[in-house]
């Protein structure tokens, strides 16, 4: 290979050399014979065989992991049984692989795949298109650029008709990845040989051909071992008059050497990028590996330190999520403090407005109150008791949205606790206890907050302060109300405050005009406009907010969007011929946020009509004036109450719940955890964490060792350059009309009609990318052959040069 450093690098960086075998029975790669044999198609499922160097010899199947096989006759029986389990016992096939690991001191670190050979005529339960199915199975392997293809052809068949060479040509037209392998040289008719083929003269390949001699069925039945088979192969080439001059470039050991050299070339060419990748991976693991290296699972002091760090980190994370921070910003949805802020300033005010009663019902209640207070007499003055009765009734209604606000905040606090406890996953008992303790405290504070908020409402009910500076008073109720309306109208005419912008879908545009369509909406204090796009260059329409109301629209069965509608209370069209504008959002939260924004602009929700008493309701002019006066007074006073509640609710919740929970986590959580039970049990790691720690430490060590070896590798490593192109136009003929080149005196004879074409080879499909090429992580410690003195499978059809890292 050139130097010891390169030899050490291959197994150390966990590179695996992969060879795919199919089409015929092949020589066992170490002195064990365990593959099923027989006539017809024997391999009916791919067999993924992972050879791993170990001190002892045993086998293990992935489908019965944990069971060690030391008797390799049992291995063969298990392969046959597992094949029949999926394919049936009547020659059916399946692409589902059987995974087998063999540990032995007599093997290379290698991955082999035994595939079914191509069969032309279906038998048994085989489908009619079995030939195409097997070809597709082969092609999905050999089409990968990281694969070296061993195009295996028996010497006693016509090479020009080789399916292996044709398939290799299809995926490797330049011949850069194809090596020809000629088998059954000992079975050729007397007087014929494959000298021209092996000398790459007859049908040349860019990488040439290598001849091998496998054990015969008689040798297998006679228990001929591997060493004897290799010695016989060597003797055959040294003594055969047509091959002895090229004996040193023939045989299974030479094939192994060639494959090993190609892997070495590949590693050397990719070494700079590989070194950079390893260094990057090492840096990313340094800090975590250092923490794991110092951690001792059974050391009580270490557990105590870890517990303190975990609780402290939990406290910091909770405060950051509530108060806001620049790291780990959620770009998908609102959460934590931002979600609570939205509850305070959008959701809660909206709920307050929703609970307001219907105007007609309000006036009816005021008139009944006035009449009932006067009793049998006709009163001359407007009674304050009617005002107080109506105000108290309205104040009581505030309790419901206040309680709902607290419930929403509590839910978000609990969600925040769960999000912050994600970092405690390594210690499941600790996470469970932390969530339980903090959630219990939140629930305790919830009950206290609700008591305090209800107390605030009761305080408002206890005394109706008609001397409040913002209260209009009985004397000038109607006059000041009128002036306020005029000021409001004048202010709206000059206001250009933009309240909200965003995308909305108009659902009720006529089908003739394109159906539902998305526009960019801009809401100001005086109008709702929409544009073609968010550049706001092409305005489609501007809708004044006068006399507009909002109402709910039920989500349709066929639509995934949530909807609401805007309409004119005077029964006018709001948009062209449409009496209402149906708007849609992707989420219910967006709908509620838009409704809250419309509320700020003075567009209130529609109120349902109350049925009221069955009798006709009418008032005399004097009663109407009294009702109007009290109505204005109620509006004025409720505005004061609502303003006060909207200000006090966030303050009360912050003081009684959020700040208190933060203080509890910071000061009391650790003590609560200590008093909850056994601290050692709290700090028991999850199985996943144990595996993670072991994997990080193992990977970190392997990376450091690999980088050390790379640093010692000589830049003068022996390299075999890619041979120049050859004329391989003979491979260009179509599959249906292949023609042989002119006959040669030494050309092998054609296959008899009863013989089946030999199979083709392919690489192991990688499962994940790596620095040297696609990776296959199907074994615990993937490696490659690092010495050329051990024999790979004699009838291997293709190999992959895809190292693992």
Secondary structure as the mmCIF struct_conf table of DSSP 4:
data_model
#
loop_
_struct_conf.conf_type_id
_struct_conf.id
_struct_conf.beg_label_comp_id
_struct_conf.beg_label_asym_id
_struct_conf.beg_label_seq_id
_struct_conf.end_label_comp_id
_struct_conf.end_label_asym_id
_struct_conf.end_label_seq_id
HELX_RH_AL_P HELX_RH_AL_P1 UNK A 4 UNK A 12
TURN_TY1_P TURN_TY1_P1 UNK A 13 UNK A 14
STRN STRN1 UNK A 17 UNK A 22
BEND BEND1 UNK A 23 UNK A 24
BEND BEND2 UNK A 29 UNK A 31
BEND BEND3 UNK A 35 UNK A 35
BEND BEND4 UNK A 39 UNK A 40
STRN STRN2 UNK A 45 UNK A 53
BEND BEND5 UNK A 55 UNK A 56
STRN STRN3 UNK A 58 UNK A 61
HELX_RH_3T_P HELX_RH_3T_P1 UNK A 62 UNK A 64
TURN_TY1_P TURN_TY1_P2 UNK A 65 UNK A 66
STRN STRN4 UNK A 69 UNK A 69
HELX_RH_AL_P HELX_RH_AL_P2 UNK A 72 UNK A 87
BEND BEND6 UNK A 89 UNK A 91
STRN STRN5 UNK A 94 UNK A 104
TURN_TY1_P TURN_TY1_P3 UNK A 105 UNK A 106
BEND BEND7 UNK A 107 UNK A 107
BEND BEND8 UNK A 109 UNK A 109
STRN STRN6 UNK A 110 UNK A 115
HELX_LH_PP_P HELX_LH_PP_P1 UNK A 116 UNK A 118
BEND BEND9 UNK A 120 UNK A 121
TURN_TY1_P TURN_TY1_P4 UNK A 124 UNK A 125
TURN_TY1_P TURN_TY1_P5 UNK A 128 UNK A 129
HELX_RH_AL_P HELX_RH_AL_P3 UNK A 130 UNK A 142
TURN_TY1_P TURN_TY1_P6 UNK A 143 UNK A 143
BEND BEND10 UNK A 144 UNK A 144
TURN_TY1_P TURN_TY1_P7 UNK A 145 UNK A 146
STRN STRN7 UNK A 147 UNK A 154
TURN_TY1_P TURN_TY1_P8 UNK A 155 UNK A 156
BEND BEND11 UNK A 157 UNK A 157
HELX_RH_3T_P HELX_RH_3T_P2 UNK A 159 UNK A 161
HELX_RH_AL_P HELX_RH_AL_P4 UNK A 163 UNK A 171
TURN_TY1_P TURN_TY1_P9 UNK A 173 UNK A 174
BEND BEND12 UNK A 176 UNK A 177
STRN STRN8 UNK A 178 UNK A 183
HELX_RH_3T_P HELX_RH_3T_P3 UNK A 185 UNK A 187
BEND BEND13 UNK A 188 UNK A 188
HELX_LH_PP_P HELX_LH_PP_P2 UNK A 189 UNK A 189
TURN_TY1_P TURN_TY1_P10 UNK A 190 UNK A 191
HELX_RH_AL_P HELX_RH_AL_P5 UNK A 195 UNK A 198
TURN_TY1_P TURN_TY1_P11 UNK A 199 UNK A 200
BEND BEND14 UNK A 202 UNK A 203
TURN_TY1_P TURN_TY1_P12 UNK A 206 UNK A 207
STRN STRN9 UNK A 209 UNK A 211
HELX_LH_PP_P HELX_LH_PP_P3 UNK A 214 UNK A 216
HELX_RH_AL_P HELX_RH_AL_P6 UNK A 217 UNK A 221
TURN_TY1_P TURN_TY1_P13 UNK A 222 UNK A 223
HELX_RH_AL_P HELX_RH_AL_P7 UNK A 226 UNK A 239
TURN_TY1_P TURN_TY1_P14 UNK A 241 UNK A 243
HELX_RH_3T_P HELX_RH_3T_P4 UNK A 244 UNK A 249
BEND BEND15 UNK A 251 UNK A 251
HELX_RH_AL_P HELX_RH_AL_P8 UNK A 252 UNK A 269
TURN_TY1_P TURN_TY1_P15 UNK A 270 UNK A 270
HELX_RH_AL_P HELX_RH_AL_P9 UNK A 271 UNK A 294
TURN_TY1_P TURN_TY1_P16 UNK A 297 UNK A 298
HELX_RH_AL_P HELX_RH_AL_P10 UNK A 300 UNK A 323
BEND BEND16 UNK A 326 UNK A 328
BEND BEND17 UNK A 331 UNK A 333
HELX_RH_AL_P HELX_RH_AL_P11 UNK A 336 UNK A 342
HELX_RH_PI_P HELX_RH_PI_P1 UNK A 343 UNK A 347
HELX_RH_AL_P HELX_RH_AL_P12 UNK A 348 UNK A 354
TURN_TY1_P TURN_TY1_P17 UNK A 355 UNK A 355
HELX_LH_PP_P HELX_LH_PP_P4 UNK A 356 UNK A 358
HELX_RH_AL_P HELX_RH_AL_P13 UNK A 359 UNK A 374
TURN_TY1_P TURN_TY1_P18 UNK A 375 UNK A 376
BEND BEND18 UNK A 377 UNK A 377
BEND BEND19 UNK A 380 UNK A 381
HELX_RH_AL_P HELX_RH_AL_P14 UNK A 384 UNK A 396
TURN_TY1_P TURN_TY1_P19 UNK A 397 UNK A 397
HELX_RH_AL_P HELX_RH_AL_P15 UNK A 398 UNK A 420
HELX_RH_3T_P HELX_RH_3T_P5 UNK A 421 UNK A 424
TURN_TY1_P TURN_TY1_P20 UNK A 425 UNK A 426
BEND BEND20 UNK A 427 UNK A 427
HELX_RH_AL_P HELX_RH_AL_P16 UNK A 428 UNK A 462
TURN_TY1_P TURN_TY1_P21 UNK A 466 UNK A 467
TURN_TY1_P TURN_TY1_P22 UNK A 469 UNK A 470
TURN_TY1_P TURN_TY1_P23 UNK A 473 UNK A 476
HELX_RH_AL_P HELX_RH_AL_P17 UNK A 477 UNK A 494
STRN STRN10 UNK A 498 UNK A 506
BEND BEND21 UNK A 509 UNK A 509
HELX_RH_3T_P HELX_RH_3T_P6 UNK A 511 UNK A 513
TURN_TY1_P TURN_TY1_P24 UNK A 514 UNK A 514
BEND BEND22 UNK A 515 UNK A 516
STRN STRN11 UNK A 517 UNK A 524
BEND BEND23 UNK A 525 UNK A 526
STRN STRN12 UNK A 527 UNK A 531
BEND BEND24 UNK A 532 UNK A 533
TURN_TY1_P TURN_TY1_P25 UNK A 534 UNK A 535
BEND BEND25 UNK A 538 UNK A 538
STRN STRN13 UNK A 539 UNK A 544
TURN_TY1_P TURN_TY1_P26 UNK A 546 UNK A 547
STRN STRN14 UNK A 548 UNK A 553
HELX_LH_PP_P HELX_LH_PP_P5 UNK A 554 UNK A 556
TURN_TY1_P TURN_TY1_P27 UNK A 557 UNK A 558
BEND BEND26 UNK A 561 UNK A 561
STRN STRN15 UNK A 562 UNK A 568
TURN_TY1_P TURN_TY1_P28 UNK A 569 UNK A 570
BEND BEND27 UNK A 571 UNK A 571
BEND BEND28 UNK A 574 UNK A 574
STRN STRN16 UNK A 575 UNK A 575
TURN_TY1_P TURN_TY1_P29 UNK A 576 UNK A 577
STRN STRN17 UNK A 578 UNK A 578
BEND BEND29 UNK A 579 UNK A 579
STRN STRN18 UNK A 580 UNK A 585
BEND BEND30 UNK A 586 UNK A 587
HELX_RH_AL_P HELX_RH_AL_P18 UNK A 588 UNK A 600
TURN_TY1_P TURN_TY1_P30 UNK A 601 UNK A 602
STRN STRN19 UNK A 604 UNK A 605
HELX_LH_PP_P HELX_LH_PP_P6 UNK A 606 UNK A 606
HELX_LH_PP_P HELX_LH_PP_P7 UNK A 608 UNK A 610
BEND BEND31 UNK A 614 UNK A 615
HELX_RH_AL_P HELX_RH_AL_P19 UNK A 621 UNK A 653
HELX_RH_PI_P HELX_RH_PI_P2 UNK A 654 UNK A 658
HELX_RH_AL_P HELX_RH_AL_P20 UNK A 659 UNK A 667
TURN_TY1_P TURN_TY1_P31 UNK A 668 UNK A 668
HELX_RH_AL_P HELX_RH_AL_P21 UNK A 669 UNK A 676
BEND BEND32 UNK A 677 UNK A 677
HELX_RH_AL_P HELX_RH_AL_P22 UNK A 679 UNK A 682
TURN_TY1_P TURN_TY1_P32 UNK A 683 UNK A 683
HELX_LH_PP_P HELX_LH_PP_P8 UNK A 684 UNK A 686
HELX_RH_AL_P HELX_RH_AL_P23 UNK A 687 UNK A 712
TURN_TY1_P TURN_TY1_P33 UNK A 715 UNK A 716
HELX_LH_PP_P HELX_LH_PP_P9 UNK A 721 UNK A 725
HELX_RH_3T_P HELX_RH_3T_P7 UNK A 729 UNK A 732
BEND BEND33 UNK A 733 UNK A 733
HELX_RH_3T_P HELX_RH_3T_P8 UNK A 735 UNK A 737
BEND BEND34 UNK A 742 UNK A 742
TURN_TY1_P TURN_TY1_P34 UNK A 745 UNK A 746
HELX_LH_PP_P HELX_LH_PP_P10 UNK A 747 UNK A 752
TURN_TY1_P TURN_TY1_P35 UNK A 753 UNK A 754
HELX_LH_PP_P HELX_LH_PP_P11 UNK A 755 UNK A 758
HELX_LH_PP_P HELX_LH_PP_P12 UNK A 763 UNK A 766
BEND BEND35 UNK A 767 UNK A 767
STRN STRN20 UNK A 768 UNK A 770
TURN_TY1_P TURN_TY1_P36 UNK A 771 UNK A 772
STRN STRN21 UNK A 773 UNK A 775
BEND BEND36 UNK A 779 UNK A 779
TURN_TY1_P TURN_TY1_P37 UNK A 780 UNK A 781
TURN_TY1_P TURN_TY1_P38 UNK A 788 UNK A 789
BEND BEND37 UNK A 790 UNK A 790
TURN_TY1_P TURN_TY1_P39 UNK A 794 UNK A 795
STRN STRN22 UNK A 798 UNK A 800
#
